[in-house]
Amino acid sequence: MRVLYGLAALLLGLLLWQLLVWITGTPHFILPSPLRVAQAAYASRALILEHATVTATEVVLGLILGTILGAITAIQLASSQWAQRLLLPILVFTQAVPVFALAPILTLWFGYGMASKIVMAVLIIYFPVTSAFHDGLTRVDSGLLDLARTMGATRWQVMRRIRIPHALPSLGTGLRLAAVYAPIGAVIGEWVGASKGLGYLMLLANGRVKIDLMFASLIALALLTVVLHKLVAILADHLSAYASGSSLQKGLGPKK
């Protein structure tokens, strides 16, 4: 049923797009019709696939690294009151600096290759993952924590057996946001300086007034984001299912 609704929404969007072109009479070099975009996508399918592969690699690597760093930071913040008091305000303050403004600096430091785009993706998803996971780690039922301490559990046992499993749904929420934000960071980095990637292809097509190719690249980026979000959503559902199956008895009690 969801697939049918999705196809219906897609057809409605294409219809509205075509009606807008017909009603306004906008030239195709400003707003191409869906048919022109489809023709350009088919004609340049190999080129789009090549650049989409580069962008997908940047996004996936940035997502993995950003998630690992964000999870480690959240655990450190939840484990130490001093770390929470000192580092959390710094993390919040860093969000006052637009990440997009750092793209030229990152390009200068890491070059025009994939490294600067991966770092850009890491920076843009690091805070959502850290914030969501840390919130889950600090919102555990106090009764469970008291019971664990009564049973003689160490701080690391409480973290590993109780806090982390209960915070996995929150981590899944952060991952869902990260899956949407990561492509933005990679493409912004490609706009600033790159020789490959969908962002670079969009700029190249725009400079050559191939607006249909630019729209095709944009749609390819949107499809990439949707696929990534769906895959991450599946992972987040598995994390939630694992968390719902966890219990204090499994974590700390005697095994039967």
URURLIN-V830671 format. One record per backbone hydrogen bond with DSSP energy under -1.0 kcal/mol. NH is the residue of the N-H (numbers start at 1). CO is the residue of the C=O. E is the energy in kcal/mol with one decimal. If there is no record, write none. Layout:
nh: <NH & NH>
co: <CO & CO>
e: <E & E>
This chain:
nh: <5 & 6 & 7 & 8 & 9 & 10 & 11 & 12 & 13 & 14 & 15 & 16 & 17 & 18 & 19 & 20 & 21 & 22 & 23 & 24 & 25 & 30 & 31 & 37 & 38 & 39 & 40 & 41 & 42 & 43 & 44 & 45 & 48 & 49 & 50 & 51 & 52 & 53 & 54 & 55 & 56 & 57 & 58 & 59 & 60 & 61 & 62 & 63 & 64 & 65 & 66 & 67 & 68 & 69 & 70 & 71 & 72 & 73 & 74 & 75 & 76 & 77 & 78 & 79 & 80 & 84 & 85 & 86 & 87 & 91 & 92 & 93 & 94 & 96 & 97 & 102 & 103 & 106 & 107 & 108 & 109 & 110 & 111 & 118 & 119 & 120 & 121 & 122 & 123 & 124 & 125 & 126 & 129 & 130 & 131 & 132 & 133 & 134 & 135 & 136 & 137 & 138 & 145 & 146 & 147 & 148 & 149 & 150 & 151 & 152 & 153 & 158 & 159 & 160 & 161 & 162 & 163 & 164 & 166 & 167 & 171 & 172 & 173 & 174 & 175 & 176 & 177 & 178 & 179 & 181 & 182 & 185 & 186 & 187 & 188 & 189 & 190 & 191 & 192 & 193 & 201 & 202 & 203 & 204 & 205 & 206 & 207 & 208 & 209 & 210 & 214 & 215 & 216 & 217 & 218 & 219 & 220 & 221 & 222 & 223 & 224 & 225 & 226 & 227 & 228 & 229 & 230 & 231 & 232 & 233 & 234 & 235 & 236 & 237 & 238 & 239 & 240 & 241 & 242 & 243 & 244 & 245 & 251 & 252 & 253>
co: <1 & 2 & 3 & 4 & 5 & 6 & 7 & 8 & 9 & 10 & 11 & 12 & 13 & 14 & 15 & 16 & 17 & 18 & 19 & 20 & 21 & 27 & 27 & 33 & 34 & 35 & 36 & 37 & 38 & 39 & 40 & 42 & 44 & 45 & 46 & 47 & 48 & 49 & 50 & 51 & 52 & 53 & 54 & 55 & 56 & 57 & 58 & 59 & 60 & 61 & 62 & 63 & 64 & 65 & 66 & 67 & 68 & 69 & 70 & 71 & 72 & 73 & 74 & 75 & 76 & 80 & 81 & 82 & 83 & 87 & 88 & 89 & 90 & 93 & 94 & 99 & 100 & 102 & 103 & 104 & 105 & 106 & 107 & 114 & 115 & 116 & 117 & 118 & 119 & 120 & 121 & 122 & 125 & 126 & 127 & 128 & 129 & 130 & 131 & 132 & 133 & 134 & 141 & 142 & 143 & 144 & 145 & 146 & 147 & 149 & 148 & 154 & 155 & 156 & 157 & 158 & 158 & 159 & 162 & 163 & 167 & 168 & 169 & 170 & 171 & 172 & 173 & 174 & 175 & 177 & 178 & 181 & 182 & 183 & 184 & 185 & 186 & 187 & 188 & 189 & 197 & 198 & 199 & 200 & 201 & 202 & 203 & 204 & 206 & 205 & 210 & 211 & 212 & 213 & 214 & 215 & 216 & 217 & 218 & 219 & 220 & 221 & 222 & 223 & 224 & 225 & 226 & 227 & 228 & 229 & 230 & 231 & 232 & 233 & 234 & 235 & 236 & 237 & 238 & 239 & 240 & 241 & 247 & 248 & 248>
e: <-2.3 & -2.5 & -2.6 & -2.5 & -2.5 & -2.2 & -2.6 & -2.3 & -2.3 & -2.3 & -2.4 & -2.5 & -2.2 & -2.5 & -2.6 & -2.2 & -1.8 & -2.4 & -3.1 & -2.1 & -1.5 & -1.9 & -2.6 & -2.1 & -2.5 & -2.4 & -2.5 & -2.6 & -2.2 & -2.6 & -2.0 & -1.1 & -2.9 & -2.4 & -2.1 & -2.1 & -2.7 & -2.1 & -1.3 & -2.2 & -2.8 & -2.1 & -2.2 & -2.5 & -2.8 & -2.4 & -2.3 & -2.6 & -2.6 & -2.6 & -2.6 & -2.1 & -2.3 & -2.7 & -2.4 & -2.7 & -2.4 & -2.4 & -2.4 & -2.2 & -2.2 & -2.6 & -2.3 & -1.4 & -1.5 & -2.0 & -2.4 & -2.2 & -2.8 & -2.5 & -2.3 & -2.4 & -2.2 & -1.9 & -1.2 & -1.5 & -1.2 & -2.9 & -2.3 & -1.9 & -2.4 & -3.2 & -1.6 & -2.5 & -2.5 & -1.8 & -2.3 & -2.5 & -2.6 & -1.8 & -1.3 & -1.7 & -1.9 & -2.5 & -3.2 & -2.3 & -2.4 & -2.6 & -2.0 & -1.8 & -2.3 & -1.5 & -1.5 & -2.5 & -2.2 & -2.4 & -2.2 & -2.1 & -1.7 & -1.4 & -2.5 & -2.4 & -2.1 & -2.9 & -3.0 & -1.8 & -2.5 & -2.8 & -2.1 & -1.5 & -2.1 & -2.4 & -1.8 & -2.2 & -2.3 & -2.0 & -1.8 & -2.4 & -2.3 & -2.1 & -2.9 & -1.8 & -2.0 & -2.4 & -2.4 & -2.0 & -1.8 & -2.3 & -1.8 & -1.9 & -2.4 & -2.3 & -1.9 & -2.5 & -2.7 & -2.3 & -2.5 & -1.3 & -1.4 & -3.3 & -1.9 & -2.5 & -2.0 & -2.4 & -2.1 & -2.5 & -2.2 & -2.1 & -2.2 & -2.7 & -2.3 & -2.2 & -2.4 & -2.6 & -2.4 & -2.6 & -2.3 & -2.4 & -2.5 & -2.3 & -1.9 & -2.0 & -2.8 & -2.3 & -2.0 & -2.2 & -2.3 & -2.4 & -2.5 & -2.3 & -2.4 & -1.2 & -2.0 & -3.1 & -1.1>
